[in-house]
Amino acid sequence: MTGTHLTKISIVLAALVALSACGNTIRGMGKDTANAVDATQDAGRSVEKAAN
């Protein structure tokens, strides 16, 4: 293999790693958002029960 082939393969591998990292970050943000919504709903229910 020549140097240019190795360079191209390295660039493709780096791009794949970067894209997979972005996918994990977006998935984590979705889970965090869902947890925040659940916590907010639970807090609202607690306030409602306390008011009754």
C-alpha distance matrix in Angstrom:
0.0 3.7 6.7 8.1 6.2 7.0 10.3 11.1 10.7 12.7 15.2 15.8 16.4 18.7 20.5 21.1 22.5 24.7 26.0 26.9 28.7 30.7 31.7 33.0 34.9 36.5 37.4 39.0 40.9 42.3 43.5 45.1 46.8 48.2 49.5 51.2 52.9 54.0 55.4 57.2 58.8 59.9 61.5 63.2 64.6 65.8 67.6 69.2 70.5 71.9 73.6 75.3
3.7 0.0 3.8 5.5 5.4 6.6 8.8 10.2 11.0 12.5 14.5 15.9 16.9 18.6 20.4 21.6 22.9 24.6 26.2 27.5 29.0 30.8 32.1 33.6 35.1 36.8 38.1 39.5 41.2 42.8 44.2 45.5 47.1 48.7 50.1 51.5 53.3 54.7 55.9 57.5 59.3 60.5 61.9 63.6 65.2 66.4 68.0 69.6 71.1 72.4 74.0 75.9
6.7 3.8 0.0 3.8 5.5 5.2 6.1 8.7 10.0 10.4 12.3 14.4 15.3 16.3 18.3 20.0 21.0 22.4 24.3 25.8 26.9 28.6 30.4 31.7 32.9 34.7 36.3 37.5 39.0 40.8 42.3 43.3 45.0 46.8 48.0 49.3 51.2 52.7 53.8 55.3 57.3 58.5 59.7 61.5 63.2 64.3 65.8 67.5 69.0 70.2 71.8 73.8
8.1 5.5 3.8 0.0 3.8 5.4 5.0 6.2 8.6 9.7 10.5 12.4 14.2 15.2 16.5 18.5 20.0 21.0 22.6 24.5 25.8 27.1 28.7 30.5 31.7 33.1 34.8 36.3 37.6 39.2 41.0 42.1 43.5 45.3 46.8 48.0 49.7 51.4 52.6 53.9 55.8 57.2 58.4 60.0 61.8 63.1 64.5 66.1 67.7 69.0 70.5 72.4
6.2 5.4 5.5 3.8 0.0 3.8 5.4 5.2 6.2 8.5 9.9 10.7 12.3 14.2 15.5 16.7 18.5 20.0 21.3 22.8 24.5 26.0 27.2 28.9 30.5 31.9 33.2 34.9 36.4 37.9 39.5 40.9 42.3 43.9 45.4 46.8 48.4 49.9 51.3 52.8 54.4 55.8 57.3 58.9 60.5 61.8 63.3 64.9 66.4 67.8 69.3 71.1
7.0 6.6 5.2 5.4 3.8 0.0 3.8 5.5 5.1 6.0 8.6 9.9 10.5 12.1 14.2 15.3 16.4 18.2 19.9 21.1 22.5 24.3 25.8 27.1 28.6 30.4 31.6 33.0 34.7 36.3 37.7 39.0 40.7 42.3 43.5 45.0 46.8 48.2 49.4 51.0 52.8 54.0 55.3 57.1 58.7 59.9 61.5 63.1 64.6 65.8 67.5 69.4
10.3 8.8 6.1 5.0 5.4 3.8 0.0 3.8 5.5 5.1 6.2 8.7 9.9 10.5 12.3 14.3 15.4 16.4 18.3 20.1 21.1 22.6 24.4 25.9 27.0 28.7 30.4 31.7 33.0 34.9 36.5 37.5 39.0 40.9 42.2 43.4 45.2 46.8 47.9 49.4 51.3 52.6 53.8 55.5 57.3 58.4 59.9 61.6 63.2 64.3 65.9 67.9
11.1 10.2 8.7 6.2 5.2 5.5 3.8 0.0 3.8 5.4 5.1 6.3 8.7 9.9 10.7 12.5 14.4 15.4 16.6 18.5 20.1 21.2 22.7 24.7 25.9 27.2 28.8 30.5 31.8 33.3 35.1 36.3 37.6 39.4 41.0 42.2 43.8 45.4 46.8 48.1 49.9 51.4 52.7 54.2 55.9 57.3 58.7 60.2 61.9 63.2 64.7 66.5
10.7 11.0 10.0 8.6 6.2 5.1 5.5 3.8 0.0 3.8 5.5 5.2 6.2 8.6 9.9 10.7 12.4 14.3 15.4 16.6 18.5 20.1 21.2 22.8 24.5 26.0 27.1 28.8 30.5 31.9 33.3 34.8 36.4 37.9 39.3 40.8 42.4 43.8 45.2 46.8 48.4 49.7 51.2 52.9 54.4 55.7 57.3 58.8 60.3 61.7 63.3 65.1
12.7 12.5 10.4 9.7 8.5 6.0 5.1 5.4 3.8 0.0 3.8 5.5 5.1 6.1 8.6 9.9 10.6 12.2 14.2 15.4 16.5 18.4 20.0 21.3 22.7 24.5 25.9 27.1 28.7 30.5 31.9 33.0 34.7 36.5 37.7 39.0 40.9 42.3 43.5 45.1 46.9 48.1 49.4 51.2 52.8 53.9 55.5 57.2 58.7 59.9 61.6 63.5
15.2 14.5 12.3 10.5 9.9 8.6 6.2 5.1 5.5 3.8 0.0 3.8 5.5 5.1 6.1 8.7 10.0 10.5 12.2 14.3 15.4 16.5 18.4 20.2 21.2 22.6 24.4 25.8 27.0 28.8 30.5 31.6 33.0 34.9 36.3 37.4 39.2 40.9 42.1 43.4 45.3 46.7 47.9 49.5 51.3 52.6 53.9 55.6 57.2 58.4 59.9 61.9
15.8 15.9 14.4 12.4 10.7 9.9 8.7 6.3 5.2 5.5 3.8 0.0 3.8 5.5 5.1 6.2 8.7 9.9 10.6 12.4 14.3 15.4 16.6 18.6 20.1 21.2 22.6 24.5 25.9 27.2 28.9 30.4 31.7 33.2 34.9 36.3 37.7 39.3 40.8 42.2 43.8 45.3 46.7 48.2 49.8 51.2 52.8 54.2 55.8 57.2 58.7 60.5
16.4 16.9 15.3 14.2 12.3 10.5 9.9 8.7 6.2 5.1 5.5 3.8 0.0 3.8 5.4 5.1 6.3 8.6 9.9 10.7 12.4 14.4 15.4 16.7 18.5 20.2 21.2 22.7 24.5 26.0 27.3 28.8 30.5 31.9 33.2 34.8 36.5 37.8 39.2 40.9 42.5 43.7 45.2 46.9 48.4 49.6 51.3 52.9 54.2 55.6 57.3 59.1
18.7 18.6 16.3 15.2 14.2 12.1 10.5 9.9 8.6 6.1 5.1 5.5 3.8 0.0 3.8 5.4 5.2 6.2 8.6 10.0 10.7 12.4 14.4 15.5 16.7 18.6 20.1 21.2 22.7 24.6 26.1 27.1 28.8 30.6 31.8 33.0 34.9 36.5 37.5 39.1 41.0 42.2 43.4 45.2 46.9 48.0 49.5 51.2 52.7 53.9 55.6 57.5
20.5 20.4 18.3 16.5 15.5 14.2 12.3 10.7 9.9 8.6 6.1 5.1 5.4 3.8 0.0 3.8 5.5 5.1 6.1 8.6 9.9 10.6 12.3 14.4 15.4 16.6 18.4 20.0 21.1 22.7 24.6 25.7 27.0 28.8 30.4 31.6 33.1 34.9 36.2 37.5 39.2 40.8 42.0 43.5 45.3 46.7 48.0 49.6 51.3 52.6 54.0 55.9
21.1 21.6 20.0 18.5 16.7 15.3 14.3 12.5 10.7 9.9 8.7 6.2 5.1 5.4 3.8 0.0 3.8 5.4 5.1 6.1 8.6 9.9 10.6 12.4 14.3 15.4 16.5 18.4 20.0 21.2 22.8 24.4 25.8 27.2 28.8 30.4 31.8 33.2 34.8 36.3 37.8 39.2 40.7 42.3 43.8 45.2 46.8 48.2 49.7 51.2 52.8 54.5
22.5 22.9 21.0 20.0 18.5 16.4 15.4 14.4 12.4 10.6 10.0 8.7 6.3 5.2 5.5 3.8 0.0 3.8 5.5 5.2 6.2 8.7 10.0 10.7 12.4 14.4 15.4 16.6 18.5 20.2 21.3 22.6 24.5 26.0 27.1 28.7 30.6 31.8 33.0 34.8 36.5 37.6 39.0 40.8 42.4 43.5 45.2 46.8 48.2 49.5 51.2 53.0
24.7 24.6 22.4 21.0 20.0 18.2 16.4 15.4 14.3 12.2 10.5 9.9 8.6 6.2 5.1 5.4 3.8 0.0 3.8 5.5 5.1 6.3 8.8 10.1 10.7 12.5 14.4 15.4 16.6 18.6 20.2 21.1 22.6 24.6 25.9 27.0 28.9 30.5 31.6 33.0 34.9 36.3 37.4 39.1 40.9 42.1 43.5 45.2 46.8 48.0 49.5 51.5
26.0 26.2 24.3 22.6 21.3 19.9 18.3 16.6 15.4 14.2 12.2 10.6 9.9 8.6 6.1 5.1 5.5 3.8 0.0 3.8 5.4 5.1 6.3 8.7 9.9 10.6 12.3 14.2 15.4 16.7 18.6 20.0 21.1 22.8 24.5 25.8 27.2 28.9 30.4 31.7 33.3 34.8 36.2 37.7 39.3 40.8 42.2 43.7 45.3 46.7 48.2 50.0
26.9 27.5 25.8 24.5 22.8 21.1 20.1 18.5 16.6 15.4 14.3 12.4 10.7 10.0 8.6 6.1 5.2 5.5 3.8 0.0 3.8 5.4 5.0 6.3 8.7 9.9 10.6 12.3 14.3 15.4 16.7 18.4 20.0 21.3 22.7 24.4 26.0 27.2 28.7 30.4 31.9 33.1 34.7 36.4 37.8 39.1 40.9 42.3 43.7 45.2 46.8 48.5
28.7 29.0 26.9 25.8 24.5 22.5 21.1 20.1 18.5 16.5 15.4 14.3 12.4 10.7 9.9 8.6 6.2 5.1 5.4 3.8 0.0 3.8 5.4 5.2 6.2 8.7 9.9 10.6 12.4 14.4 15.5 16.5 18.4 20.1 21.1 22.5 24.5 25.9 26.9 28.6 30.5 31.6 32.9 34.7 36.3 37.4 39.0 40.7 42.1 43.3 45.1 46.9
30.7 30.8 28.6 27.1 26.0 24.3 22.6 21.2 20.1 18.4 16.5 15.4 14.4 12.4 10.6 9.9 8.7 6.3 5.1 5.4 3.8 0.0 3.8 5.4 5.1 6.2 8.5 9.8 10.5 12.4 14.3 15.2 16.4 18.4 20.0 21.0 22.6 24.4 25.7 26.9 28.7 30.3 31.5 33.0 34.8 36.1 37.5 39.0 40.7 42.0 43.4 45.4
31.7 32.1 30.4 28.7 27.2 25.8 24.4 22.7 21.2 20.0 18.4 16.6 15.4 14.4 12.3 10.6 10.0 8.8 6.3 5.0 5.4 3.8 0.0 3.8 5.4 5.2 6.1 8.6 9.9 10.7 12.5 14.3 15.4 16.7 18.5 20.0 21.3 22.8 24.5 25.9 27.3 28.8 30.4 31.8 33.3 34.8 36.4 37.7 39.3 40.8 42.3 44.0
33.0 33.6 31.7 30.5 28.9 27.1 25.9 24.7 22.8 21.3 20.2 18.6 16.7 15.5 14.4 12.4 10.7 10.1 8.7 6.3 5.2 5.4 3.8 0.0 3.8 5.5 5.1 6.1 8.6 9.9 10.6 12.2 14.2 15.4 16.5 18.3 20.1 21.1 22.5 24.3 25.9 26.9 28.5 30.3 31.7 32.9 34.7 36.2 37.5 39.0 40.7 42.4
34.9 35.1 32.9 31.7 30.5 28.6 27.0 25.9 24.5 22.7 21.2 20.1 18.5 16.7 15.4 14.3 12.4 10.7 9.9 8.7 6.2 5.1 5.4 3.8 0.0 3.8 5.4 5.1 6.2 8.7 9.9 10.4 12.2 14.3 15.3 16.4 18.4 20.0 20.9 22.4 24.4 25.6 26.8 28.6 30.3 31.4 32.9 34.6 36.1 37.3 38.9 40.9
36.5 36.8 34.7 33.1 31.9 30.4 28.7 27.2 26.0 24.5 22.6 21.2 20.2 18.6 16.6 15.4 14.4 12.5 10.6 9.9 8.7 6.2 5.2 5.5 3.8 0.0 3.8 5.4 5.1 6.3 8.8 9.8 10.5 12.4 14.3 15.3 16.6 18.5 20.0 21.1 22.7 24.4 25.7 27.0 28.8 30.3 31.7 33.1 34.8 36.2 37.6 39.4
37.4 38.1 36.3 34.8 33.2 31.6 30.4 28.8 27.1 25.9 24.4 22.6 21.2 20.1 18.4 16.5 15.4 14.4 12.3 10.6 9.9 8.5 6.1 5.1 5.4 3.8 0.0 3.8 5.4 5.1 6.4 8.7 10.0 10.7 12.5 14.4 15.6 16.7 18.5 20.1 21.4 22.7 24.5 26.0 27.3 28.8 30.6 31.8 33.3 34.9 36.5 38.0
39.0 39.5 37.5 36.3 34.9 33.0 31.7 30.5 28.8 27.1 25.8 24.5 22.7 21.2 20.0 18.4 16.6 15.4 14.2 12.3 10.6 9.8 8.6 6.1 5.1 5.4 3.8 0.0 3.8 5.3 5.1 6.2 8.6 9.9 10.6 12.3 14.3 15.3 16.5 18.4 20.0 21.0 22.5 24.4 25.8 26.9 28.7 30.3 31.6 32.9 34.7 36.4
40.9 41.2 39.0 37.6 36.4 34.7 33.0 31.8 30.5 28.7 27.0 25.9 24.5 22.7 21.1 20.0 18.5 16.6 15.4 14.3 12.4 10.5 9.9 8.6 6.2 5.1 5.4 3.8 0.0 3.8 5.4 5.0 6.1 8.6 9.8 10.4 12.3 14.2 15.2 16.4 18.4 19.9 20.9 22.5 24.4 25.6 26.9 28.6 30.3 31.5 32.9 34.9
42.3 42.8 40.8 39.2 37.9 36.3 34.9 33.3 31.9 30.5 28.8 27.2 26.0 24.6 22.7 21.2 20.2 18.6 16.7 15.4 14.4 12.4 10.7 9.9 8.7 6.3 5.1 5.3 3.8 0.0 3.8 5.5 5.1 6.2 8.6 9.9 10.6 12.4 14.3 15.4 16.6 18.4 20.0 21.2 22.7 24.4 25.9 27.1 28.8 30.4 31.7 33.3
43.5 44.2 42.3 41.0 39.5 37.7 36.5 35.1 33.3 31.9 30.5 28.9 27.3 26.1 24.6 22.8 21.3 20.2 18.6 16.7 15.5 14.3 12.5 10.6 9.9 8.8 6.4 5.1 5.4 3.8 0.0 3.8 5.4 5.1 6.2 8.6 9.9 10.5 12.3 14.2 15.4 16.4 18.3 20.0 21.1 22.5 24.4 25.7 27.0 28.6 30.3 31.8
45.1 45.5 43.3 42.1 40.9 39.0 37.5 36.3 34.8 33.0 31.6 30.4 28.8 27.1 25.7 24.4 22.6 21.1 20.0 18.4 16.5 15.2 14.3 12.2 10.4 9.8 8.7 6.2 5.0 5.5 3.8 0.0 3.8 5.4 5.1 6.2 8.7 9.9 10.5 12.3 14.3 15.2 16.4 18.4 20.0 21.0 22.6 24.3 25.7 26.9 28.6 30.5
46.8 47.1 45.0 43.5 42.3 40.7 39.0 37.6 36.4 34.7 33.0 31.7 30.5 28.8 27.0 25.8 24.5 22.6 21.1 20.0 18.4 16.4 15.4 14.2 12.2 10.5 10.0 8.6 6.1 5.1 5.4 3.8 0.0 3.8 5.4 5.1 6.3 8.6 9.9 10.6 12.4 14.2 15.3 16.5 18.5 20.0 21.2 22.6 24.5 25.8 27.0 28.9
48.2 48.7 46.8 45.3 43.9 42.3 40.9 39.4 37.9 36.5 34.9 33.2 31.9 30.6 28.8 27.2 26.0 24.6 22.8 21.3 20.1 18.4 16.7 15.4 14.3 12.4 10.7 9.9 8.6 6.2 5.1 5.4 3.8 0.0 3.8 5.4 5.1 6.2 8.6 9.9 10.6 12.3 14.3 15.4 16.6 18.4 20.1 21.1 22.7 24.4 25.8 27.3
49.5 50.1 48.0 46.8 45.4 43.5 42.2 41.0 39.3 37.7 36.3 34.9 33.2 31.8 30.4 28.8 27.1 25.9 24.5 22.7 21.1 20.0 18.5 16.5 15.3 14.3 12.5 10.6 9.8 8.6 6.2 5.1 5.4 3.8 0.0 3.8 5.4 5.0 6.1 8.6 9.9 10.4 12.2 14.2 15.3 16.4 18.4 19.9 21.0 22.5 24.3 25.9
51.2 51.5 49.3 48.0 46.8 45.0 43.4 42.2 40.8 39.0 37.4 36.3 34.8 33.0 31.6 30.4 28.7 27.0 25.8 24.4 22.5 21.0 20.0 18.3 16.4 15.3 14.4 12.3 10.4 9.9 8.6 6.2 5.1 5.4 3.8 0.0 3.8 5.4 5.1 6.1 8.6 9.8 10.5 12.3 14.3 15.3 16.5 18.3 20.0 21.0 22.5 24.6
52.9 53.3 51.2 49.7 48.4 46.8 45.2 43.8 42.4 40.9 39.2 37.7 36.5 34.9 33.1 31.8 30.6 28.9 27.2 26.0 24.5 22.6 21.3 20.1 18.4 16.6 15.6 14.3 12.3 10.6 9.9 8.7 6.3 5.1 5.4 3.8 0.0 3.8 5.5 5.1 6.2 8.6 9.9 10.5 12.4 14.3 15.4 16.5 18.4 20.0 21.1 22.8
54.0 54.7 52.7 51.4 49.9 48.2 46.8 45.4 43.8 42.3 40.9 39.3 37.8 36.5 34.9 33.2 31.8 30.5 28.9 27.2 25.9 24.4 22.8 21.1 20.0 18.5 16.7 15.3 14.2 12.4 10.5 9.9 8.6 6.2 5.0 5.4 3.8 0.0 3.8 5.4 5.1 6.1 8.6 9.8 10.6 12.3 14.3 15.3 16.5 18.4 20.0 21.3
55.4 55.9 53.8 52.6 51.3 49.4 47.9 46.8 45.2 43.5 42.1 40.8 39.2 37.5 36.2 34.8 33.0 31.6 30.4 28.7 26.9 25.7 24.5 22.5 20.9 20.0 18.5 16.5 15.2 14.3 12.3 10.5 9.9 8.6 6.1 5.1 5.5 3.8 0.0 3.8 5.4 5.0 6.1 8.6 9.9 10.5 12.3 14.2 15.3 16.5 18.4 20.2
57.2 57.5 55.3 53.9 52.8 51.0 49.4 48.1 46.8 45.1 43.4 42.2 40.9 39.1 37.5 36.3 34.8 33.0 31.7 30.4 28.6 26.9 25.9 24.3 22.4 21.1 20.1 18.4 16.4 15.4 14.2 12.3 10.6 9.9 8.6 6.1 5.1 5.4 3.8 0.0 3.8 5.4 5.1 6.2 8.7 9.9 10.6 12.3 14.3 15.3 16.5 18.6
58.8 59.3 57.3 55.8 54.4 52.8 51.3 49.9 48.4 46.9 45.3 43.8 42.5 41.0 39.2 37.8 36.5 34.9 33.3 31.9 30.5 28.7 27.3 25.9 24.4 22.7 21.4 20.0 18.4 16.6 15.4 14.3 12.4 10.6 9.9 8.6 6.2 5.1 5.4 3.8 0.0 3.8 5.4 5.0 6.2 8.7 9.9 10.5 12.3 14.2 15.3 16.7
59.9 60.5 58.5 57.2 55.8 54.0 52.6 51.4 49.7 48.1 46.7 45.3 43.7 42.2 40.8 39.2 37.6 36.3 34.8 33.1 31.6 30.3 28.8 26.9 25.6 24.4 22.7 21.0 19.9 18.4 16.4 15.2 14.2 12.3 10.4 9.8 8.6 6.1 5.0 5.4 3.8 0.0 3.8 5.4 5.1 6.2 8.7 9.8 10.6 12.3 14.3 15.6
61.5 61.9 59.7 58.4 57.3 55.3 53.8 52.7 51.2 49.4 47.9 46.7 45.2 43.4 42.0 40.7 39.0 37.4 36.2 34.7 32.9 31.5 30.4 28.5 26.8 25.7 24.5 22.5 20.9 20.0 18.3 16.4 15.3 14.3 12.2 10.5 9.9 8.6 6.1 5.1 5.4 3.8 0.0 3.8 5.4 5.0 6.2 8.6 9.9 10.5 12.3 14.4
63.2 63.6 61.5 60.0 58.9 57.1 55.5 54.2 52.9 51.2 49.5 48.2 46.9 45.2 43.5 42.3 40.8 39.1 37.7 36.4 34.7 33.0 31.8 30.3 28.6 27.0 26.0 24.4 22.5 21.2 20.0 18.4 16.5 15.4 14.2 12.3 10.5 9.8 8.6 6.2 5.0 5.4 3.8 0.0 3.8 5.4 5.1 6.1 8.6 9.9 10.6 12.5
64.6 65.2 63.2 61.8 60.5 58.7 57.3 55.9 54.4 52.8 51.3 49.8 48.4 46.9 45.3 43.8 42.4 40.9 39.3 37.8 36.3 34.8 33.3 31.7 30.3 28.8 27.3 25.8 24.4 22.7 21.1 20.0 18.5 16.6 15.3 14.3 12.4 10.6 9.9 8.7 6.2 5.1 5.4 3.8 0.0 3.8 5.4 5.0 6.1 8.6 9.8 10.7
65.8 66.4 64.3 63.1 61.8 59.9 58.4 57.3 55.7 53.9 52.6 51.2 49.6 48.0 46.7 45.2 43.5 42.1 40.8 39.1 37.4 36.1 34.8 32.9 31.4 30.3 28.8 26.9 25.6 24.4 22.5 21.0 20.0 18.4 16.4 15.3 14.3 12.3 10.5 9.9 8.7 6.2 5.0 5.4 3.8 0.0 3.8 5.4 5.1 6.2 8.6 10.1
67.6 68.0 65.8 64.5 63.3 61.5 59.9 58.7 57.3 55.5 53.9 52.8 51.3 49.5 48.0 46.8 45.2 43.5 42.2 40.9 39.0 37.5 36.4 34.7 32.9 31.7 30.6 28.7 26.9 25.9 24.4 22.6 21.2 20.1 18.4 16.5 15.4 14.3 12.3 10.6 9.9 8.7 6.2 5.1 5.4 3.8 0.0 3.8 5.5 5.0 6.1 8.7
69.2 69.6 67.5 66.1 64.9 63.1 61.6 60.2 58.8 57.2 55.6 54.2 52.9 51.2 49.6 48.2 46.8 45.2 43.7 42.3 40.7 39.0 37.7 36.2 34.6 33.1 31.8 30.3 28.6 27.1 25.7 24.3 22.6 21.1 19.9 18.3 16.5 15.3 14.2 12.3 10.5 9.8 8.6 6.1 5.0 5.4 3.8 0.0 3.8 5.4 5.1 6.4
70.5 71.1 69.0 67.7 66.4 64.6 63.2 61.9 60.3 58.7 57.2 55.8 54.2 52.7 51.3 49.7 48.2 46.8 45.3 43.7 42.1 40.7 39.3 37.5 36.1 34.8 33.3 31.6 30.3 28.8 27.0 25.7 24.5 22.7 21.0 20.0 18.4 16.5 15.3 14.3 12.3 10.6 9.9 8.6 6.1 5.1 5.5 3.8 0.0 3.8 5.4 5.3
71.9 72.4 70.2 69.0 67.8 65.8 64.3 63.2 61.7 59.9 58.4 57.2 55.6 53.9 52.6 51.2 49.5 48.0 46.7 45.2 43.3 42.0 40.8 39.0 37.3 36.2 34.9 32.9 31.5 30.4 28.6 26.9 25.8 24.4 22.5 21.0 20.0 18.4 16.5 15.3 14.2 12.3 10.5 9.9 8.6 6.2 5.0 5.4 3.8 0.0 3.8 5.5
73.6 74.0 71.8 70.5 69.3 67.5 65.9 64.7 63.3 61.6 59.9 58.7 57.3 55.6 54.0 52.8 51.2 49.5 48.2 46.8 45.1 43.4 42.3 40.7 38.9 37.6 36.5 34.7 32.9 31.7 30.3 28.6 27.0 25.8 24.3 22.5 21.1 20.0 18.4 16.5 15.3 14.3 12.3 10.6 9.8 8.6 6.1 5.1 5.4 3.8 0.0 3.8
75.3 75.9 73.8 72.4 71.1 69.4 67.9 66.5 65.1 63.5 61.9 60.5 59.1 57.5 55.9 54.5 53.0 51.5 50.0 48.5 46.9 45.4 44.0 42.4 40.9 39.4 38.0 36.4 34.9 33.3 31.8 30.5 28.9 27.3 25.9 24.6 22.8 21.3 20.2 18.6 16.7 15.6 14.4 12.5 10.7 10.1 8.7 6.4 5.3 5.5 3.8 0.0
